[in-house]
Amino acid sequence: MAQALDDLAAARVSVWLDDLSRPRIQTGSLARMVDGGEIVGITTNPTIFAKAIGAGSGYEDQLRDLALRGTAIGETLRLLTAWDVRAACDILRPVYDRTAARDGRVSIEVDPRISGDAERTAAEARGLWWLVDRPNLFIKIPATLAGLPAITASLADGISVNVTLIFSLDRYRAVLDAFLTGLERRKSAGGSLVGVESVASFFISRVDTEVDRRLGQIAAQAGGGELAVELDGLQGQAALANARLAYEIYERMLVSDRWTALAAAGARPQRLLWASTGVKDKAFSDTRYVTDLVAPDTVNTMPEATLLAVADHGEIRGDAVRGSYATAHAVFETLGRVGVDIEDVAHTLEEQGIASFAKSWDELIASVTQQIEKAGAVVMPAGAVKPATGEGGQDTAPAAGAPSSSTSEEAGPPSQDIYRSPSGDR
């Protein structure tokens, strides 16, 4: 393993890969990365799966089977992604066992299009937890205002949660409250807190991209002078300051009375996870969102390009967060003074993030639809599927699990007494 990755592990930073695909699983690439100690976890999102399934490679046989069964598009999508995540969970299970359930985690996200509906989000979280059926699973739930109750409900149900799309300090405080409330409810109901884990995914690079764009607009209006120099010095500073101040909030939570009571009952803290760590601005080092955010008990999930860059030339200089709080506060004060509204930045990024993932979800549905049709099935409105016909089969047969076309009273409902014992009791 590369020295930089060793140094991150020594600094108590967990390195996760922000990517997953069927070929990565089937070729043994993922297992080699895990066995080699390069990564100890995986995150996914709708964009990652849209790219993986859209490529088609590795999914052909399963898609053919689902087409023959007449499986609806929505269910097909979930079966494909759940297979990948379940297989990744199994590959990472030794890490999960070795780290006492802290790492070895794999994330799968709820449908981003329902992020405004807490009850539907919580229901989907329960469904995915059941479908993947692995203890080292994380259910990703967006940190929208509507998503916060779903986060609390899921944790209270004993479901481990990756809270995603966090851009602001105020929203992070709300996420921490949702986390603590979920554990408190579970504890009050007599449930065990052992093994119920959570991470708070704090997005990095997108913050710099949006803030720097606004700084550029302000600079263009300023037309030079001392203000222009000050604005230029703020480029690329917002994201690191934002993340470092989030860690300051995390440290304060660790000494709160609420946390002390939960820790005594066996709970473990919700770790900060640095997400969106690929550097967009080529003026900066391609490893800065890793090397400059080293702090104990954090997770850094990286796209493969960033992971390779860190392994190749990343320089880990120890804790880069604690001790930087005063400087981070000063950056925020200066941003406010020059006219950058950080809360508005966060609101904009959250809306863009949800819209981007929803678009990827729609692209994923379109890709699955195209491949199911290519396998011989007919996709009808609302995603219902008329099965493909196998060799020698009849195209009048119903989809697997669907009722037959016969509705005669003589036949009666075939499942009417399926749950009755011989004595007639249910």
C-alpha positions in Angstrom: 0.0 0.0 0.0 1.2 3.5 -0.8 2.8 5.5 2.0 0.2 8.3 1.9 -2.6 5.8 2.4 -0.7 4.2 5.3 -0.3 7.7 6.8 -4.0 8.4 6.5 -4.8 5.2 8.3 -2.3 6.1 11.0 -4.0 9.5 11.3 -7.4 7.7 11.9 -8.8 8.7 8.5 -10.8 6.0 6.8 -10.4 6.0 3.0 -13.5 5.0 1.1 -14.0 4.7 -2.7 -16.7 6.8 -4.3 -17.5 4.3 -7.1 -19.0 0.9 -7.7 -19.8 -1.2 -10.8 -20.5 -4.8 -11.7 -17.2 -5.2 -13.6 -15.3 -3.8 -10.6 -16.9 -6.7 -8.6 -16.6 -9.4 -11.2 -13.0 -8.8 -12.2 -11.8 -8.9 -8.7 -10.6 -5.2 -8.9 -12.6 -4.3 -5.8 -11.4 -7.3 -3.8 -7.8 -6.4 -4.6 -8.2 -2.9 -3.4 -9.8 -4.1 -0.2 -7.2 -6.9 0.4 -4.4 -4.4 -0.3 -5.7 -2.0 2.3 -6.3 0.8 -0.1 -9.9 1.3 0.9 -12.1 0.4 3.8 -15.5 1.4 2.5 -17.6 2.4 -0.6 -20.1 5.1 -1.4 -22.5 5.2 -4.3 -25.0 7.6 -5.7 -27.5 7.6 -8.6 -24.9 9.2 -11.0 -22.4 6.3 -10.3 -25.1 3.7 -11.0 -26.4 5.5 -14.1 -22.9 5.4 -15.5 -22.3 1.7 -14.5 -25.6 0.3 -15.7 -25.7 2.5 -18.7 -22.4 0.9 -19.9 -24.2 -2.4 -19.7 -21.2 -4.6 -19.2 -21.7 -7.3 -16.6 -25.5 -6.8 -16.3 -26.6 -8.6 -19.4 -27.6 -12.0 -17.9 -29.5 -10.5 -15.0 -31.3 -8.0 -17.3 -32.3 -10.9 -19.6 -33.7 -12.8 -16.6 -35.7 -9.8 -15.4 -37.0 -9.2 -18.9 -38.2 -12.8 -19.1 -39.9 -12.4 -15.7 -41.6 -9.2 -16.7 -40.2 -7.3 -13.7 -41.3 -3.7 -13.5 -38.7 -1.1 -14.3 -38.5 0.4 -10.8 -38.0 -3.1 -9.2 -35.5 -4.0 -11.9 -33.5 -0.9 -11.1 -33.5 -1.7 -7.4 -32.6 -5.4 -7.9 -29.6 -4.5 -10.1 -28.2 -1.9 -7.7 -29.0 -4.0 -4.6 -27.0 -6.9 -6.2 -24.0 -4.7 -6.6 -24.2 -3.2 -3.1 -24.8 -6.6 -1.5 -21.8 -8.1 -3.3 -19.6 -5.2 -2.2 -20.8 -5.6 1.4 -19.7 -9.2 1.3 -16.3 -8.2 -0.1 -15.9 -5.6 2.7 -17.3 -7.8 5.4 -13.8 -8.8 6.8 -13.0 -5.0 7.2 -16.4 -4.6 9.0 -15.5 -7.4 11.4 -12.0 -6.3 11.9 -13.0 -2.7 12.8 -15.9 -3.7 15.0 -18.5 -2.5 12.5 -16.9 0.9 12.1 -15.7 0.6 8.5 -16.3 -2.0 5.8 -19.5 -0.1 4.9 -21.2 0.3 1.6 -23.8 3.0 0.9 -26.9 2.9 -1.3 -29.1 6.0 -1.7 -32.9 6.4 -1.5 -34.7 7.7 -4.6 -33.7 11.4 -4.6 -37.0 12.3 -6.3 -38.8 11.7 -3.0 -36.4 13.7 -0.9 -39.3 16.2 -0.1 -41.4 13.4 1.5 -40.1 12.2 4.9 -42.5 9.2 5.2 -41.8 7.9 1.7 -38.1 8.4 2.3 -38.2 6.4 5.6 -40.3 3.7 3.9 -37.7 3.4 1.1 -34.9 3.3 3.7 -36.6 0.3 5.4 -37.2 -1.4 2.0 -33.5 -1.1 1.0 -32.3 -2.2 4.4 -34.5 -5.4 3.9 -33.6 -5.9 0.3 -29.8 -5.7 0.6 -29.9 -7.5 4.0 -26.3 -6.9 5.1 -25.3 -5.4 8.5 -22.5 -3.3 6.9 -24.9 -1.4 4.7 -25.5 2.4 4.9 -28.7 3.9 3.6 -28.0 7.3 2.1 -30.6 10.0 2.9 -30.3 13.6 1.7 -30.0 16.2 4.4 -32.9 18.2 3.2 -35.3 19.7 5.7 -37.8 17.0 4.8 -35.2 14.4 5.0 -34.3 15.1 8.7 -37.3 13.3 10.2 -36.6 10.3 7.9 -33.0 10.2 9.2 -34.3 10.2 12.8 -36.9 7.5 12.1 -34.4 5.2 10.3 -31.8 5.4 13.1 -34.6 4.8 15.7 -35.4 1.6 13.6 -31.8 0.5 13.9 -30.9 1.3 10.3 -27.4 2.7 9.8 -27.5 6.0 7.8 -25.2 8.0 5.6 -26.6 11.5 5.7 -25.7 13.1 2.3 -25.6 16.5 0.6 -24.6 18.6 3.6 -23.3 22.0 2.6 -23.8 24.3 5.5 -22.9 24.5 9.2 -26.5 25.2 10.2 -27.8 22.1 8.3 -25.0 20.0 9.8 -26.2 21.1 13.3 -29.7 20.0 12.3 -28.2 16.6 11.1 -26.5 16.1 14.4 -29.7 16.8 16.2 -31.6 14.3 14.0 -28.9 11.7 14.7 -29.0 12.2 18.5 -32.8 12.2 18.5 -32.9 8.9 16.5 -30.6 7.2 19.0 -32.5 8.6 22.0 -35.8 7.3 20.6 -34.2 3.9 20.0 -32.8 3.8 23.5 -36.1 4.9 25.1 -37.9 2.1 23.2 -35.4 -0.5 24.6 -33.4 -0.9 21.4 -29.7 -1.5 21.4 -27.4 1.2 20.1 -24.6 -1.2 19.4 -23.9 -1.4 15.6 -26.2 1.5 14.7 -23.7 3.7 12.8 -23.9 6.9 10.9 -21.8 9.3 8.9 -22.5 12.9 7.9 -21.4 13.5 4.3 -20.1 17.1 4.1 -19.6 18.1 0.5 -16.3 20.0 -0.3 -15.4 20.9 -3.8 -18.8 22.1 -4.9 -18.6 24.8 -2.2 -15.4 26.2 -3.6 -16.8 26.1 -7.1 -19.9 28.1 -6.2 -18.2 30.5 -3.8 -15.3 31.2 -6.3 -17.8 31.9 -9.0 -19.5 34.5 -6.8 -16.2 36.0 -5.9 -15.4 36.3 -9.6 -18.6 38.2 -10.1 -17.9 40.6 -7.3 -14.3 41.1 -8.5 -15.6 42.0 -12.0 -17.8 44.6 -10.5 -15.0 45.9 -8.3 -12.8 46.7 -11.2 -9.4 46.2 -9.5 -7.8 47.8 -6.4 -7.4 46.4 -2.9 -10.8 44.7 -2.9 -9.8 42.7 -6.1 -6.6 41.5 -4.4 -8.6 40.5 -1.3 -11.1 38.6 -3.4 -8.4 36.8 -5.3 -6.9 35.7 -2.0 -10.2 34.1 -1.0 -10.3 31.9 -4.0 -10.3 28.2 -3.0 -10.6 28.9 0.8 -14.3 28.5 1.5 -14.7 24.8 1.3 -11.8 24.0 3.7 -12.9 26.6 6.1 -16.5 25.2 6.0 -15.3 21.7 6.6 -13.0 22.6 9.4 -15.7 24.6 11.2 -18.0 21.5 10.9 -15.4 19.5 12.7 -15.3 22.1 15.5 -19.1 21.6 15.9 -18.5 17.8 15.9 -16.0 18.2 18.8 -18.4 20.3 20.8 -21.1 17.6 20.3 -18.7 15.0 21.8 -18.6 16.8 25.1 -22.4 17.5 25.3 -24.6 15.9 27.9 -26.8 14.4 25.2 -23.9 12.5 23.7 -22.4 11.5 27.0 -25.7 9.7 27.9 -25.8 7.9 24.5 -22.2 6.9 24.6 -22.8 5.4 28.0 -25.5 3.2 26.4 -23.1 1.9 23.7 -23.5 4.5 20.9 -20.7 5.6 18.7 -20.5 9.1 17.3 -21.6 10.1 13.8 -18.4 10.6 11.9 -17.9 13.4 9.4 -17.3 12.1 5.9 -15.7 14.4 3.4 -17.4 14.0 0.1 -17.0 15.6 -3.3 -13.2 15.6 -2.9 -12.2 15.7 -6.5 -10.5 19.1 -7.1 -12.2 21.0 -9.9 -9.9 24.0 -10.1 -6.6 23.0 -11.7 -4.9 26.0 -10.0 -4.8 23.9 -6.8 -3.3 20.6 -5.8 -5.4 17.6 -6.9 -5.0 16.1 -3.4 -5.9 19.2 -1.3 -9.3 18.0 -0.2 -7.6 15.0 1.3 -4.3 16.2 2.7 -5.8 19.5 4.1 -8.7 17.8 5.8 -6.9 15.1 7.9 -8.5 14.8 11.3 -9.1 11.9 13.7 -12.1 9.7 13.1 -13.1 11.1 9.8 -13.9 9.4 6.5 -12.7 10.6 3.1 -14.5 9.1 0.2 -12.7 9.7 -3.1 -13.3 9.1 -6.8 -10.7 6.7 -8.2 -8.7 9.6 -9.8 -8.3 11.3 -6.5 -7.4 8.1 -4.7 -4.7 7.4 -7.3 -3.4 10.9 -7.0 -3.1 10.7 -3.2 -1.4 7.3 -3.4 1.0 8.7 -6.0 2.0 12.0 -4.6 -0.1 12.9 -1.6 1.8 14.3 1.4 0.1 13.7 4.7 1.3 16.1 7.3 -0.8 15.1 10.2 -3.9 16.8 11.7 -4.8 19.6 9.3 -8.1 20.6 11.0 -7.8 21.1 14.7 -5.9 24.3 15.4 -7.2 25.9 12.2 -10.6 27.1 13.6 -9.6 30.7 14.1 -8.4 31.0 10.5 -11.5 29.3 9.3 -13.8 31.7 11.2 -11.8 34.6 9.7 -12.3 33.3 6.2 -16.1 33.2 6.8 -16.1 36.7 8.3 -14.3 38.0 5.3 -16.6 36.2 2.8 -19.6 37.8 4.5 -18.0 41.2 4.5 -17.3 41.1 0.7 -20.8 40.0 0.0 -20.8 36.2 -0.2 -23.9 34.7 1.5 -22.7 31.3 2.6 -26.2 30.1 3.6 -27.5 31.1 0.1 -24.5 29.2 -1.4 -25.6 26.1 0.6 -29.2 26.4 -0.4 -28.2 26.7 -4.1 -25.9 23.7 -3.9 -28.5 21.6 -2.1 -31.1 22.3 -4.9 -28.5 21.6 -7.6 -27.4 18.4 -5.8 -31.0 17.0 -5.6 -31.7 18.0 -9.2 -28.5 16.4 -10.4 -29.2 13.1 -8.6 -32.8 13.2 -9.8 -31.7 13.7 -13.4 -29.2 10.8 -13.0 -32.1 8.6 -11.6 -34.2 9.4 -14.6 -31.3 8.6 -16.9 -30.9 5.3 -15.0 -34.5 4.5 -15.5 -34.2 5.3 -19.2 -31.1 3.1 -19.5 -32.7 0.1 -17.7 -35.8 0.6 -19.9 -33.7 0.5 -23.1 -31.9 -2.6 -22.0 -35.0 -4.4 -20.9 -36.6 -3.7 -24.3 -33.4 -4.8 -26.0 -33.8 -8.1 -24.2 -37.2 -8.6 -25.8 -39.6 -7.3 -23.2 -42.2 -4.5 -23.8 -42.2 -1.6 -21.3 -45.6 -0.1 -20.9 -46.6 3.2 -19.3 -45.7 3.7 -15.6 -42.9 1.1 -15.9 -44.9 -2.1 -16.1 -43.3 -4.7 -18.3 -44.8 -7.3 -20.7 -42.3 -10.2 -20.4 -39.9 -11.2 -23.1 -40.7 -14.6 -24.5 -38.3 -17.5 -24.1 -37.7 -20.2 -26.7 -40.9 -22.1 -27.2 -42.8 -19.9 -24.7 -46.2 -18.2 -25.1 -46.4 -14.4 -25.2 -49.8 -14.6 -23.4 -48.3 -15.9 -20.2 -48.4 -13.3 -17.3 -45.4 -11.7 -15.7 -43.8 -13.7 -12.9 -45.7 -13.1 -9.7 -48.6 -11.4 -11.5 -52.2 -12.7 -11.3 -53.4 -14.6 -14.4 -55.9 -13.0 -16.7 -58.7 -15.3 -15.5 -61.0 -13.7 -12.9 -63.7 -16.3 -12.8 -65.3 -16.9 -9.4 -65.0 -20.6 -9.9 -61.2 -20.4 -9.9 -61.2 -18.2 -6.8 -58.2 -16.2 -5.7 -55.3 -18.7 -5.7 -53.6 -17.2 -2.6 -56.8 -17.0 -0.5 -55.8 -19.6 2.1 -52.0 -19.5 1.7 -51.5 -18.4 5.3 -54.0 -20.8 6.9 -52.8 -23.9 8.9 -54.7 -27.2 8.5 -56.9 -26.2 11.5 -57.9 -23.0 9.7 -55.9 -20.6 12.0 -53.9 -17.9 10.5 
